[in-house]
Amino acid sequence: MVATAGGLLASIFAVSRMLAMLTEMKLVPHRHLGMPGSVQKHTLVYTVVLGLAFTTLFDLSRIAALGIVFYLIMDIAIHWGVLRYLRQGYKGGDVGAYSGHTS
């Protein structure tokens, strides 16, 4: 029981920190919605509220399926952001030269 609670707490904080990092990189839109505090505290609240909503609305198998889909979308968004910043940083965007491919 303690291990499950610890794992859940660690996952919530990891997701909220990652969401805050993506927000600061301007890859995820953010609104304060009248809440005081930092972006990380806001994303922590959003993560908990979204998790509670999913728990009450869906069963465990649907939550797992949604998690896979959201993970893939997040992974695509992160890679898109990295490629976008690489193009900006290397004047013209010959990203292929830095990934092992030549044009």
Secondary structure as UniProt FT lines:
FT   HELIX           2..24
FT   TURN            25..26
FT   TURN            33..34
FT   HELIX           39..57
FT   HELIX           60..89
FT   TURN            90..93
FT   HELIX           95..98
FT   TURN            99..100
//
